Amino acid sequence: MPWMRSHRTALAAVAVTPLLLTVWTASPARAHGAPTDPVSRVYACSPDGGGASGSAACRAAITSNGAPFTAWDNLRIANVNGRDRQIVPDGRLCSGGLPAYRGLDLARADWPSTRLAPGSSLTMRYVSTIPHTGTFRMYLTRPGYDPTRPLAWSDLPERPFAEVKDPALRDGAYRFTVRLPSDRSGRHVLYTIWQNSSTPDTYYSCSDVVFPVDGDGGGRGEENGGDRTTSPAGESDRDAGSRTAGPAPADDTRAPSSPAPSSPVDAKAPRSRSADTPDGTPVASTGGTGTGVSAPLLAGGAAAVLVLTGGAALALRLRRR
């Protein structure tokens, strides 16, 4: 009968709604953040990294990846809960063990880097596209670190040289000042772990830094394939976020000094996105291995309600005919 066919048509429309929801939730969501000063590998090699993205190391990393580092602010793993050394395997610290970022783990001595002075004050600029609360833990590879070997946890001290909790997000970035260890020279990796408290995610990043060797001039700047550039003027201390003093080497003096200037690549940093943006990008799940992908969070709820309401109303109207 005609009313039965119309009724079946309406029910079929309602039945399609879960499929629409599935497609909606599978769409990519906005991500979160990474250091731009000292410049991190993932940012330097991203489309936003400027001239650094064309360096030999970045070209090799993109080739190894099989794709560009477009999602440079999304290198994160869910539900680590401080078990970084158990979840992230040796040799894969820079990628967090995530296949989409495996090119960052290449053992090379020519990554785009930032010149630093040992024992100096460093103001980190960590761009964030969505604000979160959490703690930054900062490590510097041990004296004698060999950049031509894969980075392992044994290359890092057991304790960070600084910890910073809940710095303020200003102008799209967290800024906080820490004191660097004074016993480093040559090329090193500044390894930053950002463990969120407002989400289950932990972020990982490698920033390559160079300290003067045998009387080489100090100072600060970015190196791209050996070419050094001078940094622009630095930021005042009032721009630095709230910070707490973390564990430090015995020779680490805590005397205040002017923060270091920011890197030239920061000029391309994106504006902060709204905190109300759904946090639904698929992230790695620890699930025993720490390399899987968790199901995305539900997004587009308002649109789904409209589809369901419309389908139900259509079914009811057709039944009354």
C-alpha positions in Angstrom: 0.0 0.0 0.0 1.2 3.6 -0.7 1.3 4.6 3.0 3.4 1.5 3.8 5.9 2.3 1.1 6.1 5.9 2.4 6.5 4.7 5.9 9.4 2.3 4.9 11.1 5.2 3.0 11.0 7.4 6.1 12.4 4.6 8.3 15.2 4.1 5.8 16.1 7.8 6.0 16.3 7.6 9.8 18.4 4.4 9.5 21.0 6.3 7.4 21.6 8.7 10.3 24.2 6.5 12.1 26.2 6.3 8.9 26.2 10.1 8.6 27.4 10.3 12.2 30.2 7.9 11.4 31.4 10.0 8.5 31.2 13.2 10.5 33.2 11.9 13.4 35.9 10.5 11.1 36.7 13.9 9.7 39.9 15.5 11.0 39.8 17.9 13.9 42.1 20.7 14.8 45.2 19.8 16.7 47.3 21.4 19.5 51.0 22.5 19.6 54.7 22.2 19.3 57.8 24.3 20.0 58.9 26.9 17.5 61.7 28.3 19.6 64.0 26.5 19.9 62.6 25.2 16.7 61.4 21.6 16.8 62.0 19.1 14.0 58.3 18.7 13.3 57.8 22.4 12.9 61.0 23.1 11.0 60.1 20.4 8.5 56.5 21.4 8.1 55.0 23.6 5.4 55.1 26.4 7.9 58.8 26.0 8.7 60.0 28.4 6.1 63.5 27.9 4.7 64.3 25.1 7.2 61.8 22.8 5.5 64.0 22.6 2.5 67.1 21.5 4.4 68.7 18.1 3.6 67.5 16.6 6.9 63.9 17.8 6.4 63.8 16.5 2.8 65.1 13.1 4.1 62.5 13.1 6.9 59.6 13.8 4.5 60.8 11.1 2.1 61.0 8.6 5.0 57.6 9.7 6.1 56.0 9.4 2.7 54.1 12.6 3.4 54.8 16.2 4.6 54.5 17.1 8.2 51.3 19.1 7.7 49.9 18.2 11.1 53.0 19.5 13.0 50.9 20.3 16.1 49.4 16.9 16.6 52.3 14.6 17.7 50.6 13.2 20.7 49.7 9.9 22.4 46.7 9.3 24.7 46.7 7.7 28.1 50.4 7.7 28.8 50.0 9.0 32.3 53.7 9.6 32.9 54.8 6.2 31.6 56.8 7.8 28.7 59.7 5.4 29.0 57.4 2.4 28.9 55.3 3.6 26.0 57.7 5.3 23.6 60.4 2.9 22.4 64.1 3.7 22.1 65.1 5.2 18.7 61.6 6.6 18.3 61.5 9.4 20.8 61.2 12.2 18.3 58.2 10.6 16.6 56.6 9.4 19.8 56.5 6.0 18.1 53.8 7.2 15.7 54.2 6.0 12.2 53.0 9.3 10.7 56.0 11.0 12.2 58.7 8.3 11.7 60.9 10.6 9.6 61.7 12.7 12.7 63.7 9.8 14.2 66.4 9.8 11.5 69.9 9.9 13.2 71.6 12.9 11.6 73.8 15.7 12.6 72.4 18.3 10.2 68.8 18.9 11.5 67.8 22.6 11.6 69.0 23.8 14.9 69.2 26.7 17.3 72.5 28.0 18.9 72.4 28.4 22.6 74.9 29.3 25.4 75.4 26.7 28.2 74.1 27.9 31.6 72.1 30.7 29.9 68.4 31.6 30.4 66.2 30.1 27.7 62.7 31.4 26.9 60.8 28.6 25.1 58.0 29.5 22.7 55.6 26.6 22.4 52.8 27.4 19.9 49.4 26.0 20.7 46.4 26.0 18.5 44.1 24.9 21.3 44.7 25.9 24.9 45.2 23.1 27.5 46.5 22.9 31.0 49.4 20.6 31.8 53.0 20.2 32.8 56.0 20.7 30.5 59.1 18.5 31.3 62.3 19.5 29.6 65.4 17.2 29.1 68.7 17.9 27.5 70.8 15.0 26.1 73.8 14.0 28.3 77.3 15.2 27.7 78.9 13.1 25.0 75.6 12.6 23.1 76.2 11.3 19.5 73.6 12.7 17.1 74.5 10.1 14.5 73.0 7.4 16.6 69.2 6.9 17.2 68.0 8.9 20.3 67.4 6.6 23.2 66.1 7.2 26.7 69.6 6.4 28.1 70.7 9.6 26.2 68.5 11.6 28.6 68.9 12.1 32.3 66.4 10.4 34.5 65.0 13.7 35.7 64.2 16.8 33.6 66.3 19.9 34.2 63.1 22.0 34.4 59.4 21.5 34.8 56.7 24.2 34.1 53.1 23.8 35.1 50.2 25.6 33.5 51.9 28.5 31.8 49.5 31.1 30.3 48.6 30.9 26.7 49.3 34.4 25.2 49.0 35.3 21.5 48.8 31.7 20.5 51.9 30.4 22.4 53.1 29.4 25.8 56.2 31.2 26.9 58.3 30.2 29.9 61.9 30.8 30.9 64.2 28.1 32.2 68.0 27.9 33.0 70.0 25.6 30.8 72.6 23.2 32.2 76.1 24.6 32.0 78.1 21.5 31.1 77.1 20.9 27.4 79.0 21.6 24.2 78.4 20.7 20.6 75.1 19.4 19.2 72.3 18.2 21.5 68.6 17.5 21.6 66.2 19.4 23.8 63.5 16.9 24.5 60.1 18.4 25.6 57.2 16.4 27.0 53.9 18.2 27.5 51.6 16.1 29.7 48.1 17.5 29.5 45.8 17.6 32.6 42.8 18.8 30.7 43.0 16.0 28.1 44.4 12.4 28.3 47.1 13.4 25.8 50.9 13.7 26.1 52.9 15.6 23.4 56.6 14.9 22.4 59.1 17.1 20.6 62.8 17.2 19.7 64.5 20.5 19.2 68.1 20.3 18.0 70.4 22.8 19.7 74.1 23.6 19.3 76.4 24.9 22.1 79.8 26.5 21.4 82.8 24.2 21.3 86.4 25.1 22.2 85.9 28.8 22.5 83.5 29.1 19.6 81.3 32.2 20.0 78.2 31.9 22.0 75.0 33.6 21.2 71.8 32.4 19.7 70.4 31.9 16.2 69.1 29.2 13.9 71.3 27.0 11.8 69.9 25.6 8.5 72.5 23.3 6.8 75.3 25.3 8.5 74.0 28.8 7.6 73.6 30.8 10.8 71.2 33.7 11.0 70.8 36.3 13.7 67.6 36.2 15.8 65.2 39.1 16.1 64.8 41.1 19.2 63.8 39.0 22.3 60.6 39.3 24.4 60.4 40.8 27.8 60.0 38.7 30.9 56.3 39.7 31.3 55.6 37.5 28.2 56.8 34.4 30.0 54.2 32.2 31.5 53.9 31.1 35.1 56.6 28.6 35.9 57.9 26.4 38.6 61.5 25.5 39.2 62.2 21.9 38.3 65.1 19.6 39.2 68.4 20.8 37.8 72.0 19.8 37.6 74.2 20.7 40.6 75.9 23.4 38.5 72.7 25.0 37.4 72.5 28.4 39.0 69.1 30.0 39.4 70.1 33.6 39.1 67.7 35.5 36.9 68.8 36.8 33.6 67.1 38.2 30.5 65.2 35.7 28.4 66.7 34.6 25.1 65.2 36.0 21.9 62.8 34.1 19.8 63.6 32.2 16.6 62.9 33.7 13.1 60.7 30.8 12.2 58.1 31.9 14.7 56.8 34.6 12.4 54.8 31.9 10.6 53.2 30.5 13.7 49.4 30.2 13.4 46.9 32.1 15.5 45.3 30.2 18.5 42.1 28.4 17.8 39.1 28.5 20.1 39.2 26.3 23.2 35.6 25.3 22.3 36.8 23.5 19.2 35.9 19.7 19.5 39.0 17.8 20.5 38.3 14.9 18.2 41.4 14.1 16.2 42.3 10.4 16.4 45.3 9.9 18.6 47.5 7.0 19.5 46.2 4.7 22.2 48.5 2.9 24.6 46.4 -0.3 24.6 49.4 -2.4 25.5 51.7 -1.2 22.6 51.2 2.6 22.6 51.1 2.7 18.8 47.5 2.1 18.0 44.8 4.7 17.2 42.0 5.4 19.5 38.4 6.1 18.3 37.7 9.7 17.6 35.4 11.7 20.0 31.8 12.4 18.8 31.6 15.6 16.7 28.9 17.4 14.9 26.2 16.5 17.5 24.0 19.4 16.6 23.8 18.4 12.9 23.0 14.8 14.0 20.1 16.0 16.1 18.7 17.9 13.2 18.9 14.8 10.9 17.2 12.6 13.6 14.5 15.1 14.3 13.7 15.6 10.6 13.6 11.9 9.9 11.2 11.2 12.8 8.9 14.1 11.8 8.8 12.8 8.2 7.9 9.3 9.4 5.1 10.6 11.6 3.6 12.8 8.9 3.6 10.0 6.3 1.9 7.6 8.7 -1.0 10.1 9.2 -1.7 10.1 5.4 
